[in-house]
Amino acid sequence: MLTSARQERQLDPRYRRVLSFGDVLDESIGLFRGHWVVFALVSAACLLPPGLIELGITAGGALDTRSFVAQIETGVTPDFDSLSRLIGPLLVISLISGVFALAWTAAVIVATDDYVHGVEPHLGRVLSHVLRRYPIAFLAGLLTFLGVMLLAVAAMLLFIVSIVLFPIFILGTLGAIVGVFLWWLRPTMRTGWLKWLIILATPFGLVIYFTGTWSLALVAAVLEQQSPIGALRRSMQLVSRHWFRTWGILLVAGSIVSVLQYVPTVLVQLPLTILAFIRGQPSLSPTEQTISLAAGIVTEVLFASMASICYAILFIDLRNRRQGTDIAERVSLLEALESD
């Protein structure tokens, strides 16, 4: 398998070890706290351009929902013109934000990779690396999205069939619950047939399973010389036998960032909403929407990178576990114990 020059650099001794669940989170938070200025600069470079565009669109009143909400409150069905005036700007904002969000995630991953290899990242070099790998990362993300959508359709059909045949649905759900407990409590029973029983018997289990299995494809596309399909295969290879751990770490990291990011935003938005309610407005005015959005962009720049740092650290840890990247550290520890 081809690897990039970035992969062949020696990891900082701190990261040449197998990390526990808590270690991945601790190292990610520590890296974020120790270098938050750099990560904020990287985030600002990627998030401020789409943020300013969204602020301009919002301040111009394109997302003013007051008349739309008023129609709903009075029992009037919103007409097509009302919907289209909102849908158009929202689609533009979503497209632009998605393009830059992918670049931002990739940039944070590259900066994290520099730090874990003992290198001080520079913004120009980080962005240059992102630009070189962006097409591959984009295709890997697109393949992941399309794959998940196809699996969602298959899972929906399977769910409908199970609901129609209700006894099968009940038996399948019970089988999935029992299977999870057996998988957790009896490691010797972790066989392929039990895994697929749990996946297929769990409602939308196919989507949940492959979302986790393909979750590291973006990191593989950015840090390794992988094709889009190769990135998906690499993710499957690394997540194999670590699915629950991968899902758990990403979920906890995302929850921490959500609290850090959205609590300050709510503290800004809540008074504006109360004032609008007192004035009898059904929703925020464009000016109030702009203020609320600006607060959200600031908190995103300051805090959101921590989740992507954890994303990259998890990838490095799984690579250590599978490829023995930490073997030198293990040997050093054994030699130290023997000398004692």
FENBEL-V43682 format. One line per field, one symbol per residue. phi: phi as a letter, one per 30 degrees, with the letter a starting at -180 (. if undefined). psi: psi as a letter, one per 30 degrees, with the letter a starting at -180 (. if undefined). burial: b if it has 16 or more other C-alpha atoms within 10 Angstrom, else e. A space follows every 10 residues. Layout:
# FENBEL-V43682
phi=???
psi=???
burial=???
This chain:
# FENBEL-V43682
phi=.dbddddddd deedccadcd eddedddddd ddddbddddd dddddccded dddddddddd idcdcddddd ddddiddedd dddddcdeed dddddddddd dddddddddd ddddddcicd dceddddddd ddceeddddd dddddddddd dddddddddd ddddceeddd dddddddddd ddddcbedcd cdddeddddd ddehdedddd dddcdcdddd ddcbdcdedd ddddddddde ibddddeddd dddddddddd dcdddddddd dddddddddi ddaddedddd dddddddddd ddcddddddd edddedddde ddcidcdddd dddddddddd
psi=kkllfeefkk kkefghlkkl eeeeeeeeee eeefhfeeee eeeeeffeee eeeeeeeeef gfgjgeeeee eeeggkkkle eeeefeeeee eeeeeeeeee eeeeeeeeee eeeeefggkj kkeeeeeeee eefeeeeeee eeeeeeeeee eeeeeeeeee eeeeieeeee eeeeeeeeee eeeefiffgi leeeefeeef fkkgeeeeef eeegfgeeee eeflikleee eeeeeeeefk ggeeeeeeee eeeeeeeeee efeeeefeee eeeeeeeefg kfakleeeee eeeeeeeeee eefffeeeee eeeeeeeeee eefhfgeeee eeeeeeeef.
burial=eeeeeeeeee beeebbbbbe eeebbebbbe bbeeebebbb ebbbbbbbeb beebbebbbe ebbbbeebbe beeeeeeeee eeeeeeeebb eebeeebeeb bbbbbbbbbb bbbbbbbbee bebeebbebb bebbebbbbb bebbeeebee bbeebbebbe ebeeeeeebe ebbebbeebb eebeeeeeeb eeebebbbbb bbbbbbbbbb bbbbbbbbbb bbbbbbbbbb bbbbbbbbbe eebeebbebb eebbeebeeb bbeebeebbe ebbeebeeee bbbbbbebbb bbbbbbbbbb bbbbbbbbbb bbbbbbbbbb beebbbeebe eeeeeeeeee
